Amino acid sequence: MALSKRQKKFQARAKRQRSEMLRQRAAQASYIANAPTPEELAVVRTTLKSECKAITKLVKAKSNKRSNKDFGGDCIASAMFAKEQFKSKFGRDVKVVAGYCAWQVGDNDSDNLDHDGRGKMGRGGFPGHCWLEVDGYFFDPTTWSIGVKVKQNDAQDGFTTNHTHEFPDYMLFPKNECGTRKAYYSLDHYNRTGIFEAGIYYYEKSNSLLKLAHDTYARKG
């Protein structure tokens, strides 16, 4: 008995779905077979930490010459510079990432440094933040400057931030542990007490901000 047009369409769709399912299973099997062991990951992270420490020192030295002049946009130049240094010093290709983020430097609601597009911007005019993606990790070589940025924000806003927590000179963590703005503002501790815990943070990627970052960097030359 000949199949109807509708039945043929159904069969074709079922065939495509099965092919896609088999492709996904094969990809998963390949990933599991080639996934690095915990020992191998530990070696990768140790090497990466050493490289990130060296890159951060270079970024800090270069940024100190311009941060006061380019408040609000120096993270773009720092990320681009770090990308170049990774390639020239270690032969490593990395990606520049842009998005929104915040660091909680104290326990009160206002005791934070945020780049979420809501606050005032300096002459750099960039509403977010830039960092790097390196072998499955997010790396931010600019957190050494959080204290400086907090003071600059206070000078602009006339507020006094209770800065009790010092972040490390750089941040390096698996990119799947970066958090989100929504999660940052809906943490259980905050919901229960109305108080943030100093030391928490989030990094949330934004493709539109990445385009803006590249445009801004190109415009400044």
C-alpha positions in Angstrom: 0.0 0.0 0.0 1.4 3.4 -1.0 2.2 5.9 1.7 0.3 9.1 1.8 2.0 12.4 1.5 1.5 13.1 5.2 3.0 9.7 6.2 6.0 10.3 4.0 6.6 13.6 5.7 6.3 11.9 9.1 8.8 9.2 8.1 11.3 11.7 6.8 11.1 13.8 10.0 11.5 10.6 12.1 14.6 9.7 10.1 16.1 13.1 10.5 15.5 13.0 14.3 17.1 9.6 14.6 20.1 10.7 12.6 20.5 13.7 14.9 20.1 11.6 18.0 22.8 9.1 16.7 25.1 12.1 15.9 24.7 13.5 19.4 25.4 10.1 21.0 28.5 9.7 18.9 29.7 13.2 19.9 29.1 12.5 23.6 30.9 9.1 23.4 33.9 10.9 21.7 33.9 13.6 24.3 33.9 11.1 27.2 36.6 9.0 25.5 38.9 12.0 25.1 38.1 13.9 28.2 41.1 14.7 30.3 41.6 13.0 33.6 41.5 14.9 36.9 45.3 14.6 37.1 45.6 16.1 33.6 43.2 18.9 34.5 45.3 19.7 37.5 48.4 20.1 35.4 46.6 22.3 32.9 45.3 24.5 35.7 48.8 24.8 37.4 50.3 25.8 34.0 47.5 28.2 33.3 47.8 29.9 36.8 51.4 30.5 36.2 50.8 32.1 32.8 47.8 34.2 34.1 50.0 35.5 37.0 52.6 36.6 34.5 50.0 38.2 32.1 48.4 40.0 35.1 51.8 41.6 36.0 52.1 42.9 32.4 48.5 44.2 32.3 49.0 45.9 35.7 52.2 47.7 34.6 50.6 48.9 31.4 47.2 49.8 33.0 48.7 52.0 35.7 49.8 54.4 33.0 46.3 55.0 31.7 43.6 53.9 34.2 42.9 57.3 35.7 42.6 58.8 32.2 40.3 56.2 30.8 38.0 55.4 33.7 35.1 53.3 32.3 36.8 51.7 29.3 40.3 50.5 30.3 39.2 46.9 30.7 38.8 46.7 26.9 42.4 47.7 26.3 43.6 45.4 29.1 41.8 42.4 27.6 43.1 43.1 24.1 46.6 43.6 25.5 46.4 40.4 27.5 45.3 38.5 24.4 48.3 39.7 22.5 50.6 38.8 25.4 49.2 35.3 25.6 50.1 34.7 22.0 53.5 36.3 22.0 54.7 34.9 25.4 53.1 31.5 25.4 51.8 30.8 21.9 48.3 30.5 23.3 45.2 31.6 21.4 42.6 33.1 23.8 39.2 34.8 23.3 38.2 38.3 24.5 34.8 38.1 26.3 32.5 41.0 27.2 29.5 41.2 29.4 28.1 42.2 32.8 29.6 41.5 36.2 29.8 42.6 39.8 32.1 42.1 42.8 30.8 42.3 46.4 33.4 44.1 48.4 31.4 44.5 51.6 28.2 43.1 53.3 25.8 46.0 52.5 23.7 46.2 49.4 25.6 49.1 48.0 29.1 47.7 48.9 29.9 46.5 45.4 31.6 47.4 42.2 29.3 46.5 39.3 29.5 46.8 35.6 25.9 46.0 34.7 25.0 49.0 32.5 23.1 50.8 35.2 25.7 53.0 36.9 27.6 56.0 35.7 30.3 55.6 33.1 33.6 57.3 32.9 35.1 58.8 29.8 35.7 55.3 28.4 31.9 55.1 28.0 31.7 51.2 28.2 28.7 49.9 30.2 30.1 46.5 30.9 33.4 44.7 31.4 35.9 42.7 29.4 37.8 39.6 30.3 39.3 36.5 28.6 38.3 32.9 27.9 41.3 30.5 28.2 40.9 26.7 27.7 37.5 26.5 29.3 38.3 29.1 32.0 37.4 32.7 32.5 40.4 34.9 33.3 40.1 38.5 34.4 43.5 40.2 34.8 42.1 43.4 36.2 40.7 42.6 39.6 43.8 44.1 41.2 42.2 47.4 40.4 38.9 46.9 42.1 40.0 49.1 45.1 40.9 51.9 42.7 37.6 51.6 40.9 35.6 51.7 44.1 37.3 54.9 45.1 36.7 56.4 41.7 33.0 55.4 41.9 32.7 57.0 45.4 34.3 60.2 44.2 31.8 60.3 41.3 28.7 59.4 43.4 29.5 61.0 46.7 29.0 57.7 48.5 31.3 55.8 50.9 31.7 52.1 50.1 32.5 49.8 53.0 35.3 48.0 51.3 36.2 45.0 53.6 37.0 42.2 51.1 40.0 42.2 48.9 39.8 40.3 45.7 42.9 38.6 44.3 45.0 40.4 41.6 43.3 38.2 39.0 40.3 35.9 38.7 40.6 32.4 37.1 37.7 30.0 37.3 35.9 27.4 35.1 33.6 29.4 32.8 30.6 27.2 33.9 31.0 28.6 37.4 30.8 32.3 36.5 27.2 32.8 37.8 24.7 35.2 36.4 23.3 38.6 37.4 20.0 36.9 38.3 21.6 34.4 40.5 23.8 37.1 42.2 20.7 39.0 43.2 18.7 36.0 44.3 21.2 34.2 46.6 19.7 32.4 49.5 21.7 34.4 52.0 20.5 37.7 50.6 16.9 36.5 50.4 17.0 35.4 54.1 18.8 38.4 55.6 18.8 41.2 53.0 22.6 41.3 53.4 25.1 40.2 50.8 28.2 38.2 51.6 31.4 40.0 50.8 33.5 38.1 48.2 30.7 36.9 45.9 30.8 37.8 42.2 29.3 37.0 38.8 30.4 37.3 35.2 27.7 37.1 32.5 28.6 37.1 28.8 26.9 39.4 26.3 27.5 39.2 22.5 26.2 42.7 21.9 28.6 44.1 24.4 31.5 42.2 22.8 30.7 43.9 19.5 30.5 47.3 21.3 33.9 46.5 22.9 35.5 45.8 19.6 34.0 48.9 18.0 35.1 51.0 21.0 38.7 49.6 20.8 38.9 50.2 17.0 37.6 53.8 17.4 40.3 54.6 20.0 43.0 53.0 17.9 
